[in-house]
Amino acid sequence: MSLSVPFRIGETLPPAARPLLHDLGLWPGFVAAPHLRCVGTYASWGSEALHGHSHLHDPQGHGWHLDRARFDAFLRGAAEAAGAEPRRAEVVPLPLRGGVPRVLIRAGGRVAEERCDWLVDATGRRAVIGRRHGRRHKQDRLVAVYALFERRLPGQRAEDAELRSLVEAVPRGWWYTARVPAGRVVAHLTDADLADSALRSAGGFLDAIGRTRHVRTRLDGYDPAAAPAPRWTSAHGLRLHPAAGPGWIAAGDAALAVDPLSSQGILNALHTGARAGLTVERCLSGEPAALAEYCLFLERIAGAYARHHAETYGQEQRWPGHTFWERRRHAPLVPHRSGT
């Protein structure tokens, strides 16, 4: 991993991405990159025992643990090859005027207004454009505290050979770890108001890992002295409503962000991004009904996600008195009133 590119969490691509990558014409370039196979998962969820799930019988084959920086650069390159013109600048959205989308582009100390036929909001959870036209609905207060472990101890085998993800539930949330091309990522998921402040330091994060039953074993062979300070990021489910309107459309996390437990975040971004592009094309071709169809498409995804989320969290019954799990007994995508 290049030291100039910080590690970004969000590295799992499930087997279901394979046909979508084919349809987008991305498959040859994707398989040529040094991403790691993900051959299944282990989970301590609902009991202390570790249960395995293999992709061996999945009709789409195995999934992947991505070199995320390389994957993102690959997608940008594909967009440019298709005709996109990249500009590195700050976008300041403006209200629609006469139904015409407008944005301000701030770069190099200069601000210029840009006009276009359509605006696509792919700004992630910030929803820079969509939040001015719709209302965001926040599912809970989930945050991820994570670190990438890269250095192996002297005398240990040079490579970590475990290619399955591991998820472990604990009283105040859950942990996961996965092997990625740069090393091993370890993350703790909990609610922002329940997170232990000690998790902000490398030592505190290592101590917390040491109290897990299974995740800690995946760090055998890694040098604890080289443990980095953990980073924090939002991880809650988030939905924009509406996610499209005349002249604008949201895709990916800007439209619908999901709990990392689903391992569907990147797949959802690819899927909704492709559908948003087709929707804009149809609207430009004189099919305004395409917008309503796109919103219905998102409604169906959100409904399936909500059912799966409730079912999965409902399988963990060991700590009914703990706030984290009690909150998830009823956790719909409810309106978030703080404006953030």
ABEGO torsion letter per residue (X at the ends): XBAABBBBBGABBBAAAAAAAAAAGAAAAAAABBBBBBAEBBBBBGBABBBBBBAAABAAEBBBBBBAAAAAAAAAAAAAAAGBBBBBBBBBBBBBBGGBBBBBBBBGGBBBBBBBABBBBAAEAAGAAAAAABBBBBABABBBBBBBBABBBBGBBABBABABBBBBBBAAEBBBBBBBAAEBBBBBBBBAAABBAAAABAAAAAAAAAABAAAAAAABGBBAAABBBBBBBBABBBBBOBABBBGBBBBEAAABBBBAAAGAAAAAAAAAAAAAAAAAAAAAAGBAAAAAAAAAAAAAAAAAAAAAAAAAAAABAABAABAAAAAAABBBBBBBAAGX
